[in-house]
Amino acid sequence: MTRPISGARASSPRNRTRWNRRRRERGDAGSAPVELAVVVPLLVMLLLFVVLCGRLVSAQLDLDAAAHGAARAASIARTPAAAEAAARRTALDTLAARGVTCRQPQVTVDTGGLRPGGVVTVTVACTVPLADLTLLGVPGSRTASATATSPMDRWRSVALGFRNSDVRGASR
């Protein structure tokens, strides 16, 4: 066991040299915990930032899929009212199936009258919660949206409300 150098002995050049040699032999002993204490919070912040980016990208991809499916469902419908209902139902079902944690999803449908050769455009928007990532200091939520357009078949027929009398007579 080494004793601390104190008093008159500490000021002698021989003792100072010995003390400096011991200090050099120890080198960086004890610096690893300090480095770890500095690096760990930075790594945690980086990990939370990656989680934040992943959540936003995942929500955007899910909204894109919901908008695409809704536009396709609306383009198949025969009436504007049925197109809007099909688009809303498909978008909400897609978001629910993918487990998206959206608050207040909004579906906007532009059917353009469902004319042959036209397009149907659907926009799906929702608010993605970020409040559980409080260590990053990000705002509580972010609004994301996606828009998809689906063409109408040029040769499709539009439902005009006519009934086929031959079908009724054939079923008798």
Residue, then its C-alpha position, 0 to 999 in steps of 0.5 A: m500500500t502506498r502512502p500519500i506524500s505530505g508535509a516537507r517530504a512532498s516538496s522534495p524533488r525525489n518524492r515529486t518524481r515518484w508521485n508523477r511516475r505513479r500517476r503516469e502508470r495509472g494513465d487513464a484509469g477511471s475515465a471509462p465511467v466518465e466517458l460512458a456517462v457522457v455517451v449513454p444519454l447521446l445514444v439514448m437520444l439517437l435511439l429515440f430519434v430513430v424511433l421517431c423517424g420510423r414512426l413517421v415513415s411507417a405512418q406515411l406508408d400506411l396512409d399511402a396504402a390506405a389512400h391507394g386502396a380507397a381510390r381503387a375502391a371508389s373508381i369501381a363504384r357505380t354512383p358518386a355516393a357509393a364511391e365516397a362510402a366505399a372509399r371511406r370504408t376502405a381507407l378506415d379498414t386499411l388503417a385499422a388492419r395495419g394498426v396505425t395509431c392515427r387520431q381523427p383520420q379524415v378521408t376526402v373523396d373527389t369523384g369528378g362525377l364518375r364519368p368514363g375516362g375520368v379519375v377519382t382522387v382520395t386524400v387520407a389525413c390523420t394526426v400521428p401522436l408523438a407525445d410518448l417520445t418526451l425525451l426528444g422534446v418534439p411537439g405532441s403530434r404531427t399531421a400526415s396525409a397521402t393522396a392517390t388517384s385512380p383512373m376510371d375505366r373508359w368503357r365502363s357504364v354508369a348506373l342510371g337506375f334502369r332495371n332489366s325487365d328480362v331478368r325479372g321475367a326469367s327468374r319466375 
